[in-house]
Amino acid sequence: MAAAARPWRMAEAGLRLMARVSPNSGRDRVDGVMETAKGAALKVRVRAAPESGEANAAVESVVAQWLGLARTRVTVARGHTSRVKTLAIGGEPRALEALVAARVAALR
């Protein structure tokens, strides 16, 4: 996958992952990758409403489960009130990059 089309970038303490969130969805799931005005982003649907941080918590949970990581390793770093969010994923950057790349490739 070309670097420009990847929804993630390596950070000092893990990865930064862009996510385009659809709250009030019928199910919690990761649907693929899409282009946004801010670049490539993971499409994430959550049942939670965008109230009182519920959707943000749901996004953290859904992405952590999708990656097979502990929920505490995924946090919303930016975009708390926006549909396009930056998620911080804690861990060894290269191992996380390989994990995310494999999960994204499996969505196609």
C-alpha positions as a printed Julia matrix, in Angstrom:
108×3 Matrix{Float64}:
   0.0    0.0    0.0
   1.37   3.4   -0.94
   2.38   5.58   1.99
  -0.09   8.29   0.89
  -3.0    5.81   0.97
  -2.17   4.41   4.41
  -4.37   5.66   7.26
  -1.51   5.33   9.76
   1.92   6.77  10.45
   4.59   5.69  12.87
   5.06   7.71  16.03
   7.69   7.62  18.75
   5.64   5.43  21.09
   3.47   3.53  18.6
   1.23   4.51  15.7
  -1.17   7.3   14.83
  -4.21   5.98  12.98
  -6.78   8.16  11.22
 -10.38   6.99  11.58
 -13.6    8.25   9.98
 -16.33   7.43  12.49
 -20.03   6.81  11.82
 -21.89   6.93  15.15
 -25.43   5.59  15.67
 -24.69   2.71  13.31
 -26.47  -0.63  13.4
 -23.31  -2.45  14.46
 -19.76  -1.94  15.7
 -17.22  -2.72  12.98
 -14.3   -1.62  10.84
 -15.37  -1.37   7.19
 -12.19  -0.54   5.28
 -10.25   2.54   4.25
 -11.64   5.7    2.67
 -10.33   9.06   1.53
 -11.26  12.12   3.58
 -10.29  15.77   3.32
  -7.55  14.96   5.84
  -6.24  11.93   3.89
  -6.83   8.2    4.12
  -8.81   7.02   7.14
 -10.11   3.76   8.52
 -13.93   3.55   8.27
 -15.26   2.72  11.72
 -18.94   2.26  12.58
 -20.14   2.35  16.18
 -23.59   1.92  17.72
 -22.91   4.55  20.37
 -24.28   8.06  20.08
 -21.88  11.0   19.85
 -22.78  12.18  23.36
 -20.68  12.41  26.51
 -17.71  10.72  24.86
 -19.63   7.48  24.27
 -18.77   7.26  20.57
 -15.08   7.98  21.28
 -14.95   5.19  23.85
 -16.69   2.86  21.42
 -14.2    3.69  18.64
 -11.3    2.91  20.97
 -12.9   -0.39  21.88
 -13.79  -1.42  18.32
 -10.33  -0.63  16.95
  -8.57  -2.35  19.86
 -10.69  -5.47  19.36
 -10.13  -5.36  15.57
  -6.37  -5.29  16.18
  -6.47  -7.84  19.0
  -4.97  -5.37  21.49
  -5.89  -4.36  25.0
  -8.46  -1.56  25.02
  -6.1    0.67  27.03
  -3.57   0.75  24.17
  -5.94   2.68  21.85
  -6.98   6.25  22.65
  -8.51   9.16  20.75
  -5.66  11.67  20.53
  -7.3   14.31  18.3
 -10.73  15.05  16.92
 -12.8   14.32  20.0
 -15.8   16.18  18.53
 -15.11  15.42  14.86
 -16.02  12.44  12.69
 -12.37  12.21  11.59
 -10.23  11.26  14.57
  -6.59  10.5   15.18
  -6.13   7.42  17.35
  -2.93   6.84  19.28
  -1.97   3.17  19.5
   0.7    2.39  22.06
   3.41  -0.17  21.5
   6.43  -0.97  19.36
   5.94   1.06  16.14
   7.21  -1.47  13.58
   5.25  -4.37  15.04
   2.09  -2.23  15.16
   2.63  -1.07  11.59
   2.86  -4.68  10.39
  -0.26  -5.6   12.39
  -2.34  -2.7   11.04
  -1.13  -3.29   7.47
  -2.14  -6.96   7.68
  -5.59  -6.11   9.12
  -6.21  -3.44   6.46
  -5.14  -5.81   3.67
  -7.59  -8.42   5.02
 -10.46  -5.91   4.6
 -10.1   -5.83   0.83
